[in-house]
């Protein structure tokens, strides 16, 4: 893993003037609108989510989530780039993917607090929005309609992933069957006597 | 921008992409890199191992030993720092306990009223306006209650004070109390009579009595002070005489105490106006604190989370949420419990025909907030009311009130507690008592009531810190 140069605490500049704050909010709203889970929400609803979400700033090389840590929610990348890695039991670290602005990860963490399955690290200085389970549960009290829309969208994303995983599993099973059949045929050919 | 559906599936399609396998870092120098405990394969028979393998095994064992030593030293250092910080914190808390109690009360009021403000804010009402209205309502209610209660209590205290000083009423009260005490068995009276004997032996009553007519032992007749030589003819009369002397002794000591206290209060108020002013400013400060805590609660919470470093951000978020749930659950359940028990006691006292049944019920309900000893403390005012004058005899009054208290405890433990409070706070009985005593010592009445939930929250915080720190020290020692 790249050497960690410096770490930045999760505080955005505290003395922003109002115009800058409005501009930043607009940027955040435009990013959120493109996230699958927030598709179809009205601008007011996106604003409500942006207001209750947490804004964090991660420096290059800084870990955002750690594999094995209890999950609290999802993250959306406003600016920057992150890499997703997974450590196997033998210590091998596998790079899974890289995400850029507009990408999101950890959405399953909104539903339960199971341990994270991968580590996500900032490749360069990044601004991230965190939307967490306590906020979602609070939203269920304060705005049940919006909360149910979010939960439904989350279910859609998970259903799509499950279908994809099933398809991949089926393909893998077919590949295995094909390989086994080919191996059987080659064994039969080898045992036939030469005439 | 990444296609979200691709993003969501990329995590599961690593076989379709070029995968970069990253091996654990190894030092290029001759000495081996920092070893973990499993870097060398296990050797079943060391004698069969090659010299190089034996050397490597010895080095690995040595490094593992060093790692363990470093880990143990680190833990000791951390423990020392934690204990030092704890001692310092306790000292600071003790120094600023008055301010802390004020902040805690304001926080408590704000926390209880928070859900009401949130509910009204959801109906698109301005939060600040809602808070202002609620605070004004509380202020008006408090002012009304204070005016009525204080004037009523002041009137009654003045009446009691005058009655005690008035000889005729005083004699009536003494006679009534003596008759009540006379009905008690000797076993219960033994300590009181022993106290009387000691007081008389030290001659305090003779010296402090200014009017021989008031003294139980002397009387003035034709200008001559004579000893009242009581020559009782039977044991019952002897007992009655002793009880009369005891009650008169108590009356004199009470009057002397009240007189001393009044002088002290007058002296304090006349020498410095700080007393009354201090109480007023404390109330105002508490009001403003509550207002700001209520109004800015969501912002304060978010600001607190924002200052947490990234490494501890998620665990802190989970911890704060757990604390919020635990405290909220505890306060709500205790409020319901207090209300239910207050109603139960008020009904019970009303059925018994006691005066001030509602007030006594509320006192008993609130006293139940104090673990274990609270219910018995709450029964004392009712016992005093029975003692001072009720259609119930003392014995029956004691029995009935005790029965009522035990019934309330049974209902509380069997129904209310399991249903409402449950396991919201998991502290053992010994720990609970210790914590309550410490709370009372540090923060008085507020500490008495809030000690248990604060202790439970501290326990949760330390558990989370320990869990997180274990992972942190491992990463320092093993370099990952």
Interface residues (C-beta under 8 A of the other chain):
Chain A: X1 X7 X8 X9 X10 X11 X34 X35 X36 X54 X55 X56 X58 X62 X63 X64 X65 X69 X70 X71 X72 X84 X85 X91 X92 X93 X94 X95 X96 X97 X99 X100 X101 X102 X103 X104 X105 X107 X113 X118 X130 X132 X133 X134 X141 X142 X143 X157 X160 X161 X164 X165 X168
Chain B: X1 X2 X4 X5 X7 X8 X9 X10 X11 X12 X13 X14 X17 X19 X20 X21 X22 X23 X24 X118 X121 X122 X302 X305 X306 X307 X308 X309 X310 X311 X313 X314 X315 X317 X318 X321 X324
